[in-house]
Amino acid sequence: MRYLVVILSLLTLISCNKKEESKTPAKPVAQKPKITKQFGFVTNDFKVVHDTIKRGDTFGGLLEKEGYDAATIHKITEAIKDTFDLRDIRVGKPYTLFKDKKAPNGLKVFVYEPDNLSYYAIDLRDTIAKVTKTVKPITVKRRVIAAEIEGSLAETLDKAGASAAMVQELADVYAWTIDFFKIQRGDKFAVAVNERYISDTIYAGVESIESSFFEYKGKRIYAFPYKPDAKSKSQYYDEEGKVLKSMFLKAPLKFSHITSRFSPRRFHPVQMTWKAHNGTDYAAPTGTPIMTTATGTVIQAGYTSGNGNYVKVKHNATYTTQYLHMSRIIARVGQHVTQGQTIGLVGSTGLATGPHVCYRFWKNGVQVDALRQKLPNSQPMDKKYIPGYLEHIKPLKKELDDIAEKKLNSSTK
């Protein structure tokens, strides 16, 4: 009996000890800091400072602020000058300083970003400075966008989740066939586009447009880039193989609006009298680039009290164009200019109430309304390439038509 009591006492003591142990809080496990990298360097190892180049900054000046003496700065610049042109440092560009944590003034690495796609890392940790240029990885993603115009093309694309860069790309594709000053609410478009991304996340612009259509004035205008053979240049063609590119652009400005049309009788806002207006006025901010609408030779460039600064271009024996009221003339007499080349900047010189370009058009020596001309196209595709082209665009056209049926037509029912 006495042994039984001893055993029960021991069991009770052990049970109490276990309860005490369970009440003791567990010690927290120290978590290791998360390792992060930037520009290939472990940021945990440095004090990292981000900044941008200010007016008056130089590479040497920035090193001097970090405590480097003139002799050391000269040694560093001599070591890296063949790889990194120090004159390329530009105001507003970002740079990053990796400093010693224990001696914050001890700069170890200087990183400069000339653009979104690349960076220079100047490593100062060894006795001889080393510089490496790294180009960030680019990925290309494809998607198809379909939308109905609501407001401007830019606003519509923005709502569709596309970047502003797409506006310029589409304007270039349809520069010869669509007057973007005349697109209206309800016009529709679809586009299959390849877009570039830096490190798979940062948008970096349009890589290429594979196919598109614009439903304009009730007609669907398709565009497919195609290179018939190795010697040819890639051009945009419609669904029948007809080239979209025309001898003339639709307008001398990329984006603007028409304020006055060609008319035999118009009230002149400056001269306060009724007279003929032998041109088309496009309003735009001062300094907007003015393009020659077709390839040709500059035959006049100067100033008159009525025209202000102007340029006149002869394209061939039939066609001549003129551009008035420039704030600045860029082309010179005798210069060969190509279609789309900037020949001046929008202004309000001469008889003008505000910044615009008056675009004038001659056919066989007579001024005519440029907007009413049926102008010649560029060289058409050779007929022998048409079957191959039609086979090439078949799946692309079906893709556009299918998404239009799904996203656009269904929304109107």
C-alpha positions as CSV (number, residue, x, y, z in Angstrom):
1,M,0.0,0.0,0.0
2,R,2.8,2.4,0.9
3,Y,4.4,1.7,-2.6
4,L,1.1,2.5,-4.3
5,V,1.0,5.9,-2.5
6,V,4.5,6.7,-3.7
7,I,3.8,5.8,-7.3
8,L,0.6,8.0,-7.3
9,S,2.6,10.9,-5.9
10,L,5.2,10.6,-8.6
11,L,2.6,10.5,-11.3
12,T,0.9,13.6,-9.9
13,L,4.3,15.5,-9.8
14,I,5.1,14.6,-13.4
15,S,1.6,15.7,-14.6
16,C,2.0,19.1,-12.8
17,N,5.4,19.6,-14.4
18,K,3.9,19.0,-17.9
19,K,1.2,21.5,-17.2
20,E,3.8,24.1,-16.2
21,E,5.8,23.4,-19.3
22,S,2.7,23.9,-21.5
23,K,2.1,27.3,-19.9
24,T,5.7,28.5,-20.8
25,P,5.4,30.6,-24.0
26,A,7.3,29.5,-27.0
27,K,10.2,31.7,-28.0
28,P,9.6,33.5,-31.2
29,V,11.7,32.3,-34.2
30,A,13.8,35.2,-35.6
31,Q,12.8,35.7,-39.2
32,K,15.6,36.3,-41.7
33,P,15.3,39.6,-43.6
34,K,14.0,39.3,-47.1
35,I,16.8,39.5,-49.7
36,T,16.0,42.1,-52.4
37,K,18.0,42.9,-55.5
38,Q,18.2,45.9,-57.7
39,F,20.4,46.3,-60.8
40,G,22.0,43.0,-59.8
41,F,23.1,44.2,-56.4
42,V,21.7,42.9,-53.0
43,T,20.2,46.1,-51.6
44,N,20.3,44.7,-48.0
45,D,24.1,45.1,-48.1
46,F,24.0,48.9,-48.9
47,K,22.4,52.1,-48.1
48,V,20.5,52.9,-51.3
49,V,19.8,56.4,-52.5
50,H,17.6,57.2,-55.6
51,D,17.9,60.6,-57.3
52,T,17.7,62.3,-60.7
53,I,20.2,64.3,-62.6
54,K,19.8,68.0,-61.9
55,R,20.8,70.9,-64.2
56,G,24.5,71.5,-63.8
57,D,25.2,67.9,-62.5
58,T,28.2,66.0,-63.9
59,F,29.5,62.6,-63.1
60,G,32.6,64.1,-61.5
61,G,30.6,66.6,-59.5
62,L,28.4,63.8,-58.1
63,L,31.5,61.8,-57.1
64,E,32.9,64.9,-55.5
65,K,29.8,65.3,-53.3
66,E,30.4,61.7,-52.1
67,G,33.9,62.6,-50.9
68,Y,36.1,61.6,-53.8
69,D,39.1,63.9,-54.4
70,A,40.0,65.3,-57.9
71,A,42.8,62.7,-58.4
72,T,40.6,59.7,-57.7
73,I,37.8,61.1,-59.9
74,H,40.2,61.5,-62.8
75,K,41.4,58.0,-62.3
76,I,37.8,56.7,-62.3
77,T,36.8,58.6,-65.4
78,E,39.9,57.5,-67.3
79,A,39.1,53.9,-66.5
80,I,35.5,54.0,-67.7
81,K,35.5,56.6,-70.6
82,D,35.8,53.9,-73.3
83,T,32.7,52.1,-72.1
84,F,30.5,55.0,-70.7
85,D,30.4,58.4,-72.4
86,L,30.1,60.8,-69.5
87,R,28.7,63.5,-71.8
88,D,25.5,61.3,-72.2
89,I,24.3,62.2,-68.7
90,R,21.1,64.1,-69.1
91,V,18.9,66.3,-66.9
92,G,16.0,64.4,-65.5
93,K,17.4,60.9,-65.9
94,P,17.5,58.7,-62.8
95,Y,20.5,57.4,-61.0
96,T,21.1,55.3,-57.9
97,L,23.8,55.3,-55.3
98,F,24.8,52.2,-53.4
99,K,26.7,53.3,-50.3
100,D,28.5,51.5,-47.5
101,K,26.1,51.0,-44.6
102,K,28.8,51.5,-42.0
103,A,30.3,54.5,-43.7
104,P,27.3,56.1,-45.5
105,N,29.6,58.5,-47.4
106,G,31.5,55.6,-48.9
107,L,30.0,55.3,-52.4
108,K,30.5,51.7,-53.7
109,V,28.3,51.6,-56.9
110,F,26.9,54.3,-59.2
111,V,24.0,53.3,-61.5
112,Y,22.8,55.5,-64.3
113,E,19.6,54.9,-66.4
114,P,19.7,56.6,-69.8
115,D,16.4,55.1,-70.7
116,N,13.8,52.6,-69.6
117,L,15.5,49.7,-71.4
118,S,19.1,49.9,-70.1
119,Y,21.4,51.0,-67.3
120,Y,25.1,51.5,-66.6
121,A,26.5,50.2,-63.3
122,I,29.9,51.7,-62.3
123,D,31.5,49.5,-59.7
124,L,33.9,51.5,-57.5
125,R,34.7,48.7,-55.0
126,D,38.0,47.7,-56.6
127,T,41.1,49.8,-57.1
128,I,40.2,50.1,-60.8
129,A,36.6,51.2,-61.5
130,K,34.6,48.9,-63.8
131,V,31.4,49.7,-65.8
132,T,28.9,47.3,-67.3
133,K,25.9,48.1,-69.5
134,T,22.8,45.9,-69.0
135,V,19.9,45.8,-71.3
136,K,16.7,44.8,-69.5
137,P,14.9,41.8,-70.8
138,I,12.1,42.5,-73.2
139,T,9.0,40.3,-73.6
140,V,6.4,40.7,-76.4
141,K,2.8,40.1,-75.6
142,R,0.1,39.8,-78.2
143,R,-3.6,40.8,-77.8
144,V,-6.6,41.8,-79.8
145,I,-8.5,45.0,-79.1
146,A,-11.9,45.9,-80.4
147,A,-13.9,49.1,-79.6
148,E,-16.4,51.6,-80.7
149,I,-15.3,55.3,-80.9
150,E,-16.4,57.3,-77.9
151,G,-15.0,60.8,-78.1
152,S,-11.5,60.7,-79.6
153,L,-9.5,57.7,-80.7
154,A,-7.1,58.3,-77.8
155,E,-9.9,58.3,-75.3
156,T,-11.4,55.1,-76.8
157,L,-8.1,53.3,-76.7
158,D,-7.5,54.4,-73.2
159,K,-10.8,52.9,-72.1
160,A,-9.9,49.7,-73.9
161,G,-6.8,49.4,-71.9
162,A,-4.4,50.4,-74.7
163,S,-1.6,52.9,-74.4
164,A,-1.4,56.3,-76.1
165,A,1.3,54.9,-78.4
166,M,-1.3,52.9,-80.2
167,V,-2.9,56.1,-81.5
168,Q,0.2,57.0,-83.4
169,E,0.6,53.5,-84.7
170,L,-2.9,53.4,-86.1
171,A,-2.6,56.9,-87.5
172,D,0.6,55.8,-89.4
173,V,-1.2,52.7,-90.8
174,Y,-4.2,54.6,-92.0
175,A,-2.5,57.9,-92.9
176,W,-3.4,57.5,-96.5
177,T,-6.9,56.2,-96.2
178,I,-8.6,57.7,-93.2
179,D,-8.9,61.3,-92.2
180,F,-8.6,61.1,-88.4
181,F,-10.1,64.6,-88.2
182,K,-13.3,63.1,-89.4
183,I,-13.8,60.0,-87.3
184,Q,-17.1,60.1,-85.5
185,R,-18.7,58.5,-82.4
186,G,-19.9,55.1,-83.5
187,D,-17.1,54.3,-85.8
188,K,-15.5,50.9,-84.9
189,F,-12.1,49.3,-85.1
190,A,-10.2,46.2,-84.1
191,V,-6.5,45.6,-84.0
192,A,-4.2,42.6,-83.3
193,V,-1.1,44.1,-81.7
194,N,2.2,42.9,-80.3
195,E,3.4,45.1,-77.4
196,R,6.8,45.3,-75.6
197,Y,7.2,44.9,-71.9
198,I,10.4,45.5,-69.8
199,S,11.0,42.7,-67.4
200,D,7.5,41.4,-68.3
201,T,5.7,44.2,-66.4
202,I,6.7,47.7,-67.6
203,Y,5.0,48.8,-70.8
204,A,7.5,49.8,-73.5
205,G,5.5,50.5,-76.6
206,V,4.2,48.8,-79.7
207,E,6.3,46.2,-81.4
208,S,4.1,45.7,-84.4
209,I,0.5,45.6,-85.7
210,E,-0.4,42.3,-87.2
211,S,-3.8,43.2,-88.5
212,S,-6.5,45.8,-88.1
213,F,-9.7,47.3,-89.5
214,F,-11.4,50.6,-89.1
215,E,-15.1,50.9,-89.8
216,Y,-15.2,54.4,-91.3
217,K,-18.1,56.0,-93.2
218,G,-19.9,52.7,-93.2
219,K,-17.0,50.8,-94.8
220,R,-14.7,48.4,-93.0
221,I,-11.1,49.2,-94.1
222,Y,-8.7,46.3,-93.3
223,A,-4.9,46.6,-93.0
224,F,-2.4,43.8,-93.1
225,P,1.4,44.2,-93.2
226,Y,2.9,42.0,-95.9
227,K,6.3,41.6,-97.6
228,P,5.7,39.9,-101.0
229,D,9.3,38.8,-101.4
230,A,12.8,39.2,-99.9
231,K,13.5,42.3,-102.0
232,S,10.3,44.1,-101.2
233,K,9.5,46.4,-98.2
234,S,6.7,45.5,-95.9
235,Q,3.6,47.5,-96.7
236,Y,0.0,47.6,-95.5
237,Y,-2.6,46.1,-97.9
238,D,-6.4,45.7,-97.6
239,E,-8.4,42.4,-97.7
240,E,-8.1,42.3,-101.5
241,G,-4.4,42.9,-101.7
242,K,-4.7,46.6,-102.6
243,V,-2.0,48.8,-101.1
244,L,-3.2,51.3,-98.5
245,K,-0.4,53.8,-99.1
246,S,-1.3,56.6,-101.3
247,M,0.9,59.2,-103.0
248,F,-0.5,61.8,-100.6
249,L,-1.2,61.8,-96.9
250,K,-4.7,62.8,-95.9
251,A,-3.5,65.9,-93.9
252,P,-0.2,67.8,-93.2
253,L,-0.7,67.3,-89.4
254,K,-1.0,64.1,-87.5
255,F,-3.7,65.3,-85.0
256,S,-5.7,68.5,-85.2
257,H,-9.1,69.7,-86.4
258,I,-10.3,71.6,-89.5
259,T,-11.4,75.1,-88.8
260,S,-12.0,76.3,-92.4
261,R,-12.5,74.5,-95.7
262,F,-11.8,75.3,-99.3
263,S,-14.5,77.7,-100.4
264,P,-15.1,80.2,-103.3
265,R,-16.6,82.6,-100.8
266,R,-15.6,82.9,-97.2
267,F,-15.5,85.8,-94.7
268,H,-11.9,86.5,-93.9
269,P,-11.5,87.0,-90.1
270,V,-8.6,89.4,-90.5
271,Q,-9.4,91.4,-93.6
272,M,-13.1,91.5,-92.7
273,T,-14.3,90.9,-96.2
274,W,-15.7,88.1,-98.3
275,K,-13.2,86.4,-100.6
276,A,-12.2,82.9,-101.8
277,H,-10.4,80.6,-99.5
278,N,-8.2,78.4,-101.6
279,G,-7.1,76.0,-98.9
280,T,-7.9,74.0,-95.9
281,D,-7.1,75.3,-92.4
282,Y,-5.9,72.9,-89.7
283,A,-5.7,74.4,-86.2
284,A,-3.0,73.1,-83.8
285,P,-0.8,74.4,-81.0
286,T,2.2,76.6,-82.0
287,G,5.2,74.4,-82.7
288,T,3.3,71.3,-83.9
289,P,5.3,69.7,-86.8
290,I,4.0,70.3,-90.3
291,M,4.6,67.4,-92.7
292,T,4.9,67.4,-96.4
293,T,2.0,65.3,-97.6
294,A,4.0,63.7,-100.5
295,T,7.6,63.3,-101.7
296,G,8.9,66.2,-103.8
297,T,11.2,69.2,-104.0
298,V,10.9,72.5,-102.2
299,I,10.5,75.2,-104.8
300,Q,9.7,78.1,-102.4
301,A,10.4,78.8,-98.8
302,G,10.0,82.4,-97.4
303,Y,7.7,85.0,-96.0
304,T,4.9,87.3,-97.4
305,S,2.6,89.6,-95.5
306,G,-0.4,87.4,-96.2
307,N,1.1,83.9,-96.1
308,G,3.5,84.5,-93.3
309,N,6.3,81.9,-93.3
310,Y,5.5,79.3,-95.9
311,V,6.9,76.4,-97.9
312,K,5.8,75.2,-101.3
313,V,6.6,71.7,-102.6
314,K,6.5,70.4,-106.2
315,H,5.7,66.7,-106.3
316,N,5.6,66.0,-110.0
317,A,4.3,67.7,-113.2
318,T,0.7,67.4,-111.9
319,Y,0.7,68.2,-108.2
320,T,2.1,70.9,-105.9
321,T,1.3,71.7,-102.3
322,Q,1.8,74.8,-100.1
323,Y,1.9,75.2,-96.3
324,L,1.3,78.7,-94.7
325,H,1.6,80.6,-91.4
326,M,4.5,78.7,-90.0
327,S,6.2,79.8,-86.8
328,R,9.4,78.4,-88.2
329,I,10.6,77.1,-91.6
330,I,12.7,74.0,-91.5
331,A,13.0,73.0,-95.2
332,R,15.1,75.0,-97.7
333,V,14.6,75.7,-101.4
334,G,15.9,72.9,-103.6
335,Q,15.7,70.3,-100.8
336,H,14.3,66.9,-101.6
337,V,11.7,66.0,-99.0
338,T,10.0,62.7,-98.4
339,Q,6.4,62.0,-97.5
340,G,5.7,62.7,-93.9
341,Q,9.0,64.7,-93.4
342,T,8.7,67.8,-91.1
343,I,9.2,71.0,-93.2
344,G,8.0,73.6,-90.6
345,L,6.2,74.2,-87.4
346,V,2.7,75.5,-86.9
347,G,2.4,79.2,-86.2
348,S,0.2,82.3,-86.8
349,T,2.5,84.4,-89.0
350,G,0.9,86.6,-91.8
351,L,-2.8,87.1,-91.9
352,A,-3.8,84.6,-89.2
353,T,-6.0,85.0,-86.0
354,G,-4.4,82.0,-84.3
355,P,-2.0,79.1,-84.7
356,H,-2.8,76.9,-87.7
357,V,-1.6,75.7,-91.1
358,C,-3.4,76.6,-94.3
359,Y,-2.8,73.7,-96.7
360,R,-3.1,74.5,-100.4
361,F,-3.2,72.0,-103.2
362,W,-2.5,72.5,-107.0
363,K,-3.5,70.1,-109.7
364,N,-2.2,71.0,-113.2
365,G,-1.5,74.6,-112.0
366,V,-5.0,75.2,-110.6
367,Q,-5.8,75.4,-106.9
368,V,-8.3,72.7,-105.9
369,D,-9.9,71.3,-102.8
370,A,-7.5,68.7,-101.4
371,L,-10.2,66.9,-99.5
372,R,-12.2,66.2,-102.7
373,Q,-9.3,64.8,-104.8
374,K,-9.2,61.1,-105.8
375,L,-5.4,60.7,-105.5
376,P,-3.2,58.0,-106.9
377,N,-2.0,55.0,-104.8
378,S,1.5,53.7,-104.6
379,Q,2.8,50.8,-106.6
380,P,0.3,47.9,-106.2
381,M,1.2,44.4,-105.3
382,D,2.2,42.1,-108.2
383,K,-0.7,39.9,-109.1
384,K,1.4,36.7,-108.8
385,Y,1.7,37.4,-105.0
386,I,-2.1,37.8,-104.4
387,P,-3.0,34.1,-103.8
388,G,-0.2,33.8,-101.2
389,Y,-1.3,37.0,-99.5
390,L,-4.9,36.1,-99.3
391,E,-4.0,32.8,-97.7
392,H,-1.7,34.6,-95.2
393,I,-4.4,37.0,-94.1
394,K,-7.3,34.5,-93.9
395,P,-6.8,33.6,-90.2
396,L,-6.0,37.2,-89.2
397,K,-9.1,38.5,-90.9
398,K,-11.3,35.8,-89.3
399,E,-9.9,36.7,-85.9
400,L,-10.8,40.4,-86.3
401,D,-14.2,39.6,-87.7
402,D,-14.9,37.2,-84.8
403,I,-14.0,39.6,-82.1
404,A,-16.0,42.4,-83.8
405,E,-19.0,40.1,-83.9
406,K,-18.5,39.2,-80.2
407,K,-17.6,42.6,-78.8
408,L,-19.0,45.2,-81.1
409,N,-22.0,43.9,-82.9
410,S,-23.4,42.3,-79.8
411,S,-23.3,45.6,-78.0
412,T,-25.5,47.2,-80.5
413,K,-28.2,44.6,-80.4
